[in-house]
């Protein structure tokens, strides 16, 4: 859109809207105008037969509303509809709006996929470009396959603009789903040789991402990249690619980044780059910001590839010009580039020592922080004192807690590595903890205590003793200061307790008095009081172990009495332990708390083998064995049976077809059934005429007239009111729940730079002050001579070399079937509970028509007679539905009926096989109970008679419910 008054085809109403918003003086006034505009647009868009020109203006006004931060979702669908228009202007407006309105996961994306597919095949390349723009913004991982073939075909389009946007779309696909375009990577190589520089430049972006991941696969492209860079540097590209008289600077920067990755650690590849990089150093114009950006990228490339002395000298010269500039941006670039080069050539920093000092004193905080990063990289034993002192002073002067924490950790690291003396090390650590102790990681305090305890890690006991004595003296001087951080007070209490009386300079009573003062002064800090009480315990223990008279100070006694009644159980325990140790003899105390034993390893018996005898006795008395935590998840949670039933009842209403579990011998307890009481089998079996919940016929017992029937208690009734009978523990087949399903799921700031010319020879000579010369000598003076002196500073003590026991990983226990079960399975095949062809339980029973059985069963008199005869065989109800049951259900195997009376788990096995069935039988029960339950719901006798009639007619029911035959029989 142009800005010519009224020439851009918009109404005066829209122009007035833009003008009124521009003239607002408050956010509230702007919101009022926009909300009024939203109400107007809602009313206008809802009108019928809106002209296309008007709708286009409404969409643009919606974009304006959305850009001001308000919701315009009521008009999204109209923007989607506009993408379907045949007019090029309306279609491009629609694509522009949807790319601004929608994101790749929006619900309306599916409505424009077909439109994008059609537009990608359009003969008008402007339509194709608009569709490709939408593809880059809106196509997500799921819809990539829908447009990928069309985008690949566009790589050979005659228009260079289309080829360029197709490359950008493929790059976007790679960023969102690398696997979807992994077979198309070769297309990027081909487009690198495109005749159009724009297509070639667009190809560099995906190639840079690919090379970042795997540089070795693209080593063969080094010659091509060098050739392209040489042509760009020699101005062989059209003038339209120049920027501030620099030939295609952004292509040069991208190529230099790629060459830095390919030449890292590769001498052969780097040698082919030296010439072209040197040419850029000589030809690049340093009078413009974009020229300085190319030079900076050249320095980064030189520092990454195999070193070349001539290129390093050229880079050092450019850095010198950066540091001498008056622009803070160029100074920042110079400091950063210098930090890269000193890794290769440390002596380069010495050439610019005064410039670094100037940057360290610059008021620009960003430049000062970058300079501290440079000093951190060039620290060594000869200049560590100056650098750390400067860093601590700067840390004290700033208010940024995040950066304070970063500087504090660096100061601690440098002090541990390069400390020239014990005294300086302790003083430095005291400064750090005193000023930023609350921001320092607790691990730093633990490392300091460990370093004081273990010493240098060498066989120099004298130096270790001097370190501890220096720490004790310095801590006694500052322990009374009121604003010490809590972490620092903990360190002080620990050191005084361990080594306060080690050298004999201070008495135990003096140090205990100081510790009592700390505990009383910080009564709200339980951690400090705990450290103080433990330090008192150590001091008194050392005195008792040395057979010296222990005089408990009054303030110490009052502290013990106070903590003995504390609400904190930890402080109570420490106070009682302190009282107990004071009353023990010297030999016992020496065994409990030996002197200077903080570094000794403590052997831990992770298996708790000393409890083996106790565990063995408990198991002999009938206690349950311990179940490892990693095996508990495999066990069924019986208490969640109801929730599982409710969860899966809506998903499936059929039997589970897993084979029943074989019964276990009576001598072996059921493995890992940790909940619920033993299941009592029911003595009655009530037929359920719904094949969705078929009832398994009972297994006959060979040992007596009593029969083992299916337990139906605790299961929801299908007819009548939704209730449950008396609950009983049950075990269901583990279901796969939703928890087991895998779930699939540098801010670039730019600043306006001004062109700066370097002073060169015309720069006036400035006299350097003696203070700066002295500081420079402290920082850089020792860099020329070889630093062969061994560092006497502190190193982080090595961890003890004592071997520790490897943690035992509990393996999942696999319960194998017993020999008795295997033998029983081999000798006697388990009967098929649902095999209705022939009886697998009582082979001598004559075949009886199942429909006649059920009809006689449904007669009240016959039902009473059957109930009175205990030895009569229960009717085979499952044979009624043999024709409609699946074959997998008819072949389901069960346990051996001869072992049913021997195993208490039979009810468990049956019920686990029928976890989704719904039974209606109460335990016990009489014939009257059966009659009451059978009378519920529709007339089953009529339904079954109709069922039998249909079967005689040869009709196979398609439904699994015989009650539904009423639609066939009227």
SULZITA-V341813 format. One record per pair of residues at least 6 apart in sequence whose C-alpha atoms are under 8 Angstrom apart, sorted by the first residue. I is the first residue (numbers start at 1). J is the second residue. D is the distance in whole Angstrom. If there is no record, write none. Layout:
I_J_D ; I_J_D
This chain:
1_8_6 ; 2_8_6 ; 6_12_8 ; 10_57_7 ; 11_57_8 ; 14_61_7 ; 20_33_8 ; 21_30_6 ; 21_33_7 ; 24_30_6 ; 34_65_7 ; 34_70_8 ; 38_65_8 ; 38_72_8 ; 41_58_7 ; 41_62_8 ; 42_74_7 ; 42_75_8 ; 45_55_8 ; 45_58_7 ; 45_75_8 ; 52_90_8 ; 56_90_7 ; 56_93_7 ; 59_75_7 ; 59_78_8 ; 59_79_6 ; 59_93_8 ; 59_94_8 ; 59_97_7 ; 60_93_8 ; 60_97_8 ; 62_72_6 ; 62_75_7 ; 63_72_8 ; 63_97_6 ; 63_100_7 ; 63_101_8 ; 65_71_7 ; 65_72_7 ; 66_72_6 ; 66_101_8 ; 73_101_8 ; 76_98_7 ; 76_101_7 ; 76_102_8 ; 77_108_8 ; 79_94_5 ; 79_95_8 ; 79_97_6 ; 79_98_6 ; 80_94_6 ; 80_95_8 ; 80_98_6 ; 80_108_8 ; 80_111_7 ; 80_112_7 ; 81_94_8 ; 82_90_6 ; 82_91_6 ; 82_93_8 ; 82_94_5 ; 82_95_8 ; 83_90_7 ; 83_91_5 ; 83_92_7 ; 83_93_8 ; 83_94_5 ; 83_95_6 ; 83_112_8 ; 83_115_7 ; 84_91_7 ; 84_115_6 ; 85_91_6 ; 88_127_7 ; 91_127_8 ; 92_127_7 ; 92_130_6 ; 95_130_7 ; 95_131_7 ; 95_134_6 ; 96_134_8 ; 98_134_8 ; 99_134_6 ; 99_137_6 ; 99_138_7 ; 102_108_8 ; 102_109_8 ; 102_138_7 ; 103_137_7 ; 103_138_6 ; 104_137_7 ; 104_138_4 ; 104_139_6 ; 104_140_5 ; 105_138_8 ; 105_140_7 ; 109_138_7 ; 109_139_8 ; 113_143_8 ; 113_146_8 ; 116_131_6 ; 116_134_8 ; 116_135_8 ; 116_147_8 ; 117_146_8 ; 117_147_6 ; 117_150_7 ; 119_127_6 ; 119_128_6 ; 119_131_6 ; 120_127_8 ; 120_128_5 ; 120_131_6 ; 120_132_7 ; 120_150_7 ; 120_151_8 ; 121_128_7 ; 121_150_7 ; 122_128_6 ; 125_159_7 ; 125_162_7 ; 128_162_7 ; 129_161_7 ; 129_162_6 ; 129_165_7 ; 132_165_6 ; 132_166_7 ; 132_169_7 ; 133_165_7 ; 133_169_8 ; 135_169_7 ; 136_168_7 ; 136_169_5 ; 136_172_6 ; 136_173_8 ; 140_176_7 ; 141_173_8 ; 141_176_6 ; 141_177_6 ; 144_173_7 ; 144_180_8 ; 145_180_8 ; 151_166_6 ; 151_169_7 ; 151_170_7 ; 152_166_7 ; 152_170_8 ; 154_162_7 ; 154_163_6 ; 154_166_6 ; 155_162_8 ; 155_163_5 ; 155_164_8 ; 155_166_6 ; 155_167_7 ; 156_163_7 ; 157_163_6 ; 160_196_7 ; 160_198_8 ; 160_199_7 ; 161_199_8 ; 163_199_7 ; 164_198_7 ; 164_199_5 ; 164_202_6 ; 167_188_8 ; 167_199_8 ; 167_202_7 ; 167_203_7 ; 168_202_7 ; 168_203_8 ; 170_181_7 ; 171_205_8 ; 171_206_6 ; 173_180_7 ; 173_181_7 ; 174_180_7 ; 174_181_6 ; 174_182_8 ; 188_203_6 ; 188_206_7 ; 188_207_7 ; 191_199_7 ; 191_200_6 ; 191_203_7 ; 192_199_8 ; 192_200_5 ; 192_201_8 ; 192_203_6 ; 192_204_7 ; 193_200_7 ; 194_200_6 ; 197_237_7 ; 201_251_6 ; 204_254_7 ; 204_255_7 ; 205_254_8 ; 208_254_8 ; 208_257_8 ; 208_258_6 ; 211_217_8 ; 211_218_7 ; 211_258_7 ; 211_261_7 ; 211_262_8 ; 212_261_7 ; 215_261_7 ; 215_262_6 ; 216_262_8 ; 218_262_8 ; 219_262_6 ; 219_269_8 ; 222_259_7 ; 222_262_7 ; 222_269_7 ; 223_272_7 ; 225_255_7 ; 225_259_7 ; 226_259_8 ; 226_272_8 ; 226_273_7 ; 226_276_7 ; 229_252_6 ; 229_255_7 ; 229_276_7 ; 230_276_6 ; 231_237_7 ; 232_247_6 ; 232_248_7 ; 232_252_7 ; 233_247_7 ; 233_252_8 ; 233_279_8 ; 233_280_7 ; 233_283_8 ; 235_247_6 ; 237_247_7 ; 237_248_8 ; 239_247_8 ; 241_247_6 ; 241_248_5 ; 242_248_5 ; 242_249_7 ; 243_249_7 ; 244_288_8 ; 244_290_7 ; 246_284_8 ; 246_285_8 ; 246_290_8 ; 246_291_7 ; 249_290_7 ; 249_291_8 ; 249_294_7 ; 252_294_7 ; 253_294_6 ; 253_297_6 ; 256_297_7 ; 256_298_7 ; 256_301_6 ; 257_297_7 ; 257_301_7 ; 259_273_8 ; 259_301_7 ; 260_300_8 ; 260_301_5 ; 260_302_7 ; 260_304_6 ; 260_305_6 ; 261_304_7 ; 261_305_8 ; 262_269_7 ; 262_305_8 ; 263_269_5 ; 263_270_5 ; 263_304_7 ; 263_305_5 ; 263_306_7 ; 264_270_8 ; 264_304_5 ; 264_305_4 ; 264_306_6 ; 265_305_6 ; 265_306_6 ; 266_305_7 ; 266_306_6 ; 267_305_8 ; 267_306_5 ; 270_305_6 ; 270_306_6 ; 271_306_8 ; 274_308_8 ; 274_311_8 ; 277_298_7 ; 278_311_7 ; 278_314_8 ; 280_295_8 ; 280_298_8 ; 281_295_7 ; 281_298_7 ; 281_314_7 ; 284_291_6 ; 284_294_8 ; 284_295_7 ; 285_291_5 ; 285_292_7 ; 286_292_5 ; 286_295_8 ; 286_757_7 ; 287_755_6 ; 287_756_6 ; 287_757_5 ; 287_758_8 ; 288_754_8 ; 288_755_5 ; 288_756_7 ; 289_753_7 ; 289_754_7 ; 289_755_6 ; 289_756_8 ; 295_318_8 ; 296_333_7 ; 296_337_7 ; 298_315_8 ; 299_315_6 ; 299_337_7 ; 300_337_7 ; 300_340_7 ; 302_308_8 ; 302_311_7 ; 302_312_7 ; 302_315_8 ; 303_312_8 ; 303_340_6 ; 303_341_6 ; 303_344_7 ; 307_344_8 ; 312_341_8 ; 316_338_8 ; 316_348_7 ; 319_334_5 ; 319_335_8 ; 319_337_7 ; 319_338_7 ; 320_334_7 ; 320_352_7 ; 321_758_6 ; 322_330_5 ; 322_331_5 ; 322_333_7 ; 322_334_5 ; 323_330_7 ; 323_331_5 ; 323_332_8 ; 323_334_5 ; 323_335_7 ; 323_355_6 ; 323_356_8 ; 324_331_7 ; 324_355_7 ; 324_758_7 ; 324_759_8 ; 325_331_7 ; 325_756_7 ; 325_757_8 ; 325_758_6 ; 325_759_8 ; 326_756_8 ; 327_756_7 ; 328_364_8 ; 328_367_7 ; 329_753_8 ; 331_359_8 ; 331_367_8 ; 332_367_6 ; 332_370_7 ; 335_356_8 ; 335_370_7 ; 335_371_6 ; 335_374_7 ; 336_370_7 ; 336_374_8 ; 338_348_8 ; 338_349_7 ; 338_374_8 ; 339_373_8 ; 339_374_5 ; 339_377_7 ; 341_348_7 ; 342_348_6 ; 342_349_6 ; 342_378_8 ; 346_378_8 ; 346_783_8 ; 347_783_7 ; 347_784_7 ; 349_780_8 ; 350_780_6 ; 350_781_8 ; 350_783_7 ; 353_776_6 ; 353_779_8 ; 353_780_7 ; 354_772_7 ; 354_773_8 ; 354_776_6 ; 356_371_7 ; 357_772_7 ; 357_775_8 ; 357_776_7 ; 359_367_7 ; 359_368_6 ; 359_371_7 ; 360_367_8 ; 360_368_5 ; 360_371_6 ; 360_372_7 ; 361_368_7 ; 362_368_6 ; 372_391_7 ; 375_387_7 ; 376_387_8 ; 376_410_8 ; 379_387_7 ; 379_414_8 ; 380_418_6 ; 381_418_5 ; 381_419_7 ; 381_420_7 ; 381_791_7 ; 381_793_8 ; 382_778_8 ; 382_779_8 ; 382_782_6 ; 383_778_6 ; 383_779_5 ; 383_780_7 ; 383_782_8 ; 384_414_7 ; 384_415_8 ; 384_418_6 ; 384_419_7 ; 385_419_8 ; 386_778_7 ; 386_779_7 ; 387_779_7 ; 388_411_6 ; 388_414_7 ; 388_415_8 ; 391_407_7 ; 391_411_7 ; 392_407_8 ; 392_408_8 ; 392_411_7 ; 392_431_8 ; 392_432_7 ; 395_404_6 ; 395_407_7 ; 395_408_7 ; 396_435_7 ; 398_404_7 ; 401_439_7 ; 404_436_7 ; 404_439_8 ; 405_436_7 ; 405_439_6 ; 405_440_6 ; 408_432_6 ; 408_436_7 ; 408_440_7 ; 409_440_7 ; 409_444_8 ; 411_432_8 ; 412_429_7 ; 412_432_8 ; 412_444_8 ; 415_425_6 ; 415_428_7 ; 415_429_8 ; 415_793_7 ; 415_794_7 ; 416_425_8 ; 416_793_7 ; 416_794_5 ; 416_795_5 ; 416_796_6 ; 417_793_6 ; 417_794_6 ; 417_795_5 ; 417_796_8 ; 418_791_6 ; 418_792_7 ; 418_793_5 ; 418_794_7 ; 418_795_8 ; 419_425_6 ; 419_791_8 ; 419_792_7 ; 419_793_4 ; 419_794_6 ; 420_791_7 ; 420_792_6 ; 420_793_5 ; 421_792_7 ; 421_793_6 ; 422_466_8 ; 422_467_6 ; 422_470_7 ; 422_793_8 ; 422_794_8 ; 423_467_7 ; 423_470_6 ; 425_793_8 ; 425_794_8 ; 426_470_7 ; 426_471_6 ; 426_474_8 ; 427_474_8 ; 433_440_7 ; 433_485_7 ; 433_487_8 ; 433_488_6 ; 434_484_6 ; 434_485_6 ; 434_488_7 ; 435_485_8 ; 436_485_8 ; 437_484_8 ; 437_485_5 ; 437_486_7 ; 437_487_6 ; 437_488_6 ; 438_485_6 ; 438_486_7 ; 438_487_7 ; 442_487_7 ; 445_487_7 ; 445_488_8 ; 445_491_7 ; 447_796_7 ; 449_491_7 ; 449_494_8 ; 449_495_7 ; 450_599_8 ; 450_797_7 ; 451_796_6 ; 451_797_6 ; 452_464_8 ; 452_467_7 ; 452_468_6 ; 453_468_8 ; 453_598_7 ; 453_599_7 ; 454_464_8 ; 454_599_7 ; 454_797_6 ; 455_463_8 ; 455_464_5 ; 455_467_8 ; 455_797_7 ; 456_463_8 ; 456_464_7 ; 456_794_6 ; 456_795_6 ; 456_796_8 ; 456_797_6 ; 457_797_6 ; 457_798_7 ; 465_503_8 ; 468_499_7 ; 469_499_8 ; 469_503_7 ; 471_495_8 ; 472_495_7 ; 472_496_6 ; 472_499_7 ; 472_500_6 ; 475_492_6 ; 475_496_8 ; 479_489_8 ; 479_492_7 ; 479_514_8 ; 479_518_8 ; 480_518_8 ; 486_525_8 ; 486_528_7 ; 489_528_7 ; 490_527_8 ; 490_528_6 ; 490_531_6 ; 490_532_8 ; 493_515_7 ; 493_528_8 ; 493_531_6 ; 493_532_6 ; 493_535_6 ; 494_531_6 ; 494_532_8 ; 494_535_6 ; 496_511_7 ; 496_535_7 ; 497_534_7 ; 497_535_4 ; 497_536_6 ; 497_537_8 ; 497_538_6 ; 497_539_6 ; 498_535_7 ; 498_538_7 ; 498_539_8 ; 498_596_7 ; 499_596_8 ; 500_506_7 ; 500_508_8 ; 500_511_7 ; 500_539_8 ; 501_507_6 ; 501_508_6 ; 501_539_8 ; 508_539_7 ; 508_540_8 ; 508_543_8 ; 509_551_8 ; 509_553_7 ; 512_536_6 ; 512_539_8 ; 512_556_8 ; 513_553_7 ; 513_555_8 ; 513_556_7 ; 515_532_6 ; 515_535_8 ; 515_536_7 ; 516_532_7 ; 516_555_7 ; 516_556_6 ; 516_559_7 ; 518_529_8 ; 518_532_7 ; 519_528_7 ; 519_529_5 ; 519_532_6 ; 519_533_8 ; 520_559_8 ; 522_528_7 ; 522_529_7 ; 523_529_7 ; 526_571_8 ; 529_571_8 ; 530_570_8 ; 530_571_6 ; 530_574_7 ; 533_574_7 ; 533_575_7 ; 533_578_8 ; 534_574_7 ; 534_578_8 ; 536_578_8 ; 537_577_8 ; 537_578_5 ; 537_581_7 ; 538_593_7 ; 540_550_7 ; 540_581_8 ; 540_582_7 ; 541_581_7 ; 541_582_7 ; 541_589_6 ; 541_590_7 ; 541_593_7 ; 542_590_8 ; 542_593_8 ; 542_594_8 ; 542_595_7 ; 543_549_7 ; 543_550_7 ; 544_550_7 ; 544_582_7 ; 544_585_7 ; 544_586_5 ; 544_589_7 ; 545_585_8 ; 545_586_4 ; 545_587_7 ; 545_589_6 ; 545_590_5 ; 546_586_7 ; 547_586_6 ; 550_582_8 ; 560_575_5 ; 560_576_8 ; 560_578_8 ; 560_579_8 ; 561_575_8 ; 563_571_6 ; 563_572_6 ; 563_575_6 ; 564_571_7 ; 564_572_5 ; 564_573_8 ; 564_575_6 ; 564_576_7 ; 565_572_7 ; 566_572_6 ; 581_589_7 ; 601_800_8 ; 601_802_8 ; 603_804_8 ; 606_807_8 ; 619_625_7 ; 627_672_8 ; 628_810_7 ; 630_810_7 ; 630_812_7 ; 631_812_6 ; 631_813_7 ; 635_672_7 ; 635_673_8 ; 636_731_7 ; 636_732_8 ; 636_734_7 ; 637_675_8 ; 638_675_6 ; 638_676_7 ; 638_729_7 ; 638_730_6 ; 638_731_6 ; 639_675_8 ; 639_729_8 ; 641_730_7 ; 641_731_8 ; 641_732_7 ; 645_915_8 ; 645_916_7 ; 648_916_8 ; 649_916_7 ; 652_916_8 ; 653_692_6 ; 653_693_7 ; 653_916_7 ; 653_917_7 ; 654_692_5 ; 654_693_7 ; 654_916_7 ; 654_917_7 ; 655_692_7 ; 655_693_7 ; 655_694_8 ; 655_889_8 ; 655_913_8 ; 655_914_6 ; 655_915_8 ; 655_916_6 ; 655_917_6 ; 656_913_6 ; 656_914_6 ; 656_915_7 ; 656_916_7 ; 657_888_7 ; 657_889_6 ; 657_892_7 ; 657_913_7 ; 658_892_7 ; 658_913_7 ; 659_892_6 ; 659_893_6 ; 659_894_7 ; 659_913_7 ; 660_892_8 ; 660_893_6 ; 660_894_5 ; 660_895_7 ; 660_909_6 ; 660_910_7 ; 660_912_8 ; 660_913_6 ; 661_894_7 ; 661_895_7 ; 661_909_6 ; 662_821_7 ; 662_894_7 ; 662_895_5 ; 662_896_8 ; 662_909_8 ; 663_821_8 ; 663_895_6 ; 663_896_8 ; 663_899_7 ; 663_900_8 ; 663_903_6 ; 663_905_6 ; 663_906_6 ; 663_909_8 ; 664_670_7 ; 664_818_8 ; 664_821_7 ; 664_903_6 ; 664_905_7 ; 665_818_8 ; 665_820_7 ; 665_821_8 ; 665_902_7 ; 665_903_6 ; 666_902_6 ; 666_903_6 ; 666_904_8 ; 670_905_7 ; 671_815_8 ; 675_729_8 ; 676_728_8 ; 676_729_5 ; 676_730_8 ; 677_728_8 ; 677_729_7 ; 678_729_8 ; 678_904_7 ; 678_905_8 ; 679_728_7 ; 679_729_7 ; 679_730_8 ; 679_904_7 ; 679_905_8 ; 679_907_6 ; 679_908_7 ; 680_711_7 ; 680_907_7 ; 681_708_7 ; 681_709_6 ; 681_710_7 ; 681_711_5 ; 681_907_6 ; 682_708_7 ; 682_709_6 ; 682_710_6 ; 682_711_5 ; 682_712_7 ; 682_713_8 ; 682_923_6 ; 682_924_7 ; 683_707_7 ; 683_708_7 ; 683_709_6 ; 683_923_7 ; 683_924_6 ; 684_709_6 ; 684_921_8 ; 684_923_7 ; 684_924_7 ; 684_925_7 ; 685_697_8 ; 685_698_7 ; 685_709_6 ; 685_710_7 ; 685_874_8 ; 685_921_7 ; 686_920_7 ; 686_921_6 ; 686_930_7 ; 687_695_6 ; 687_877_6 ; 688_694_6 ; 688_695_6 ; 688_919_8 ; 688_920_8 ; 689_940_7 ; 689_962_8 ; 690_960_8 ; 690_961_6 ; 690_962_7 ; 690_963_8 ; 691_881_7 ; 691_960_6 ; 691_961_6 ; 691_962_8 ; 692_917_8 ; 692_960_6 ; 692_961_7 ; 693_916_8 ; 693_917_5 ; 693_918_6 ; 693_919_8 ; 694_878_7 ; 694_917_7 ; 695_877_7 ; 695_878_7 ; 695_919_8 ; 696_710_7 ; 696_833_7 ; 696_834_7 ; 696_877_8 ; 696_878_7 ; 697_709_8 ; 697_710_8 ; 697_833_7 ; 697_874_8 ; 697_875_8 ; 697_876_6 ; 697_877_7 ; 697_878_7 ; 698_707_7 ; 698_708_6 ; 698_709_5 ; 698_710_6 ; 698_874_7 ; 699_707_7 ; 699_708_6 ; 699_709_7 ; 699_841_7 ; 699_897_6 ; 700_707_5 ; 700_708_7 ; 700_841_6 ; 700_842_7 ; 700_897_7 ; 701_707_5 ; 701_708_7 ; 701_897_7 ; 701_898_7 ; 701_900_8 ; 701_901_7 ; 702_898_7 ; 705_870_7 ; 705_871_6 ; 706_870_7 ; 706_871_7 ; 708_900_7 ; 708_901_8 ; 710_907_7 ; 710_910_7 ; 710_911_8 ; 711_907_6 ; 711_911_7 ; 712_919_5 ; 712_920_7 ; 712_921_6 ; 712_922_7 ; 712_923_8 ; 713_725_6 ; 713_726_6 ; 713_727_7 ; 713_728_7 ; 713_919_7 ; 713_920_8 ; 713_921_6 ; 713_922_6 ; 713_923_6 ; 714_724_6 ; 714_725_5 ; 714_726_5 ; 714_727_4 ; 714_728_5 ; 714_729_8 ; 715_724_6 ; 715_725_7 ; 715_727_8 ; 715_917_8 ; 715_918_6 ; 715_919_6 ; 715_920_7 ; 716_722_7 ; 716_723_6 ; 716_724_5 ; 716_725_7 ; 716_918_5 ; 716_919_6 ; 716_920_7 ; 717_723_7 ; 717_724_7 ; 717_918_6 ; 717_919_6 ; 717_920_5 ; 718_918_6 ; 718_919_7 ; 718_920_7 ; 719_936_7 ; 719_937_6 ; 720_936_7 ; 720_937_7 ; 725_922_7 ; 730_908_6 ; 730_911_7 ; 730_912_7 ; 731_908_6 ; 731_911_7 ; 731_912_5 ; 731_915_8 ; 732_911_7 ; 732_912_4 ; 732_913_7 ; 732_914_8 ; 732_915_5 ; 733_912_5 ; 733_913_7 ; 733_915_7 ; 824_896_8 ; 825_896_8 ; 828_896_8 ; 829_896_7 ; 830_893_6 ; 830_894_6 ; 830_895_6 ; 830_896_5 ; 830_897_8 ; 831_840_5 ; 831_841_7 ; 831_893_6 ; 831_894_6 ; 831_895_7 ; 831_896_7 ; 831_897_8 ; 832_840_7 ; 832_890_7 ; 832_891_6 ; 832_892_6 ; 832_893_5 ; 832_894_6 ; 833_840_8 ; 833_890_8 ; 833_891_8 ; 833_892_7 ; 833_893_6 ; 833_894_6 ; 834_878_7 ; 834_879_8 ; 834_889_7 ; 834_890_5 ; 834_891_7 ; 834_892_7 ; 835_890_5 ; 835_891_6 ; 836_878_7 ; 836_879_5 ; 836_882_7 ; 836_890_8 ; 839_845_8 ; 841_897_8 ; 850_875_8 ; 850_876_7 ; 850_877_7 ; 850_879_6 ; 850_880_6 ; 851_880_7 ; 851_944_8 ; 851_948_7 ; 853_875_6 ; 854_875_7 ; 854_877_7 ; 855_941_7 ; 856_862_6 ; 856_863_8 ; 857_863_5 ; 857_875_8 ; 858_934_8 ; 858_941_7 ; 860_931_7 ; 863_927_7 ; 863_931_8 ; 864_927_5 ; 864_928_8 ; 866_872_7 ; 867_926_7 ; 867_927_6 ; 882_890_8 ; 883_956_8 ; 884_956_8 ; 884_957_7 ; 884_960_7 ; 900_906_6 ; 920_933_8 ; 940_963_8 ; 943_962_7 ; 943_963_6 ; 943_965_7 ; 943_966_8 ; 944_962_7 ; 944_963_8 ; 946_965_7 ; 946_966_8 ; 946_969_7 ; 947_962_6 ; 947_965_7 ; 950_956_8 ; 957_965_8
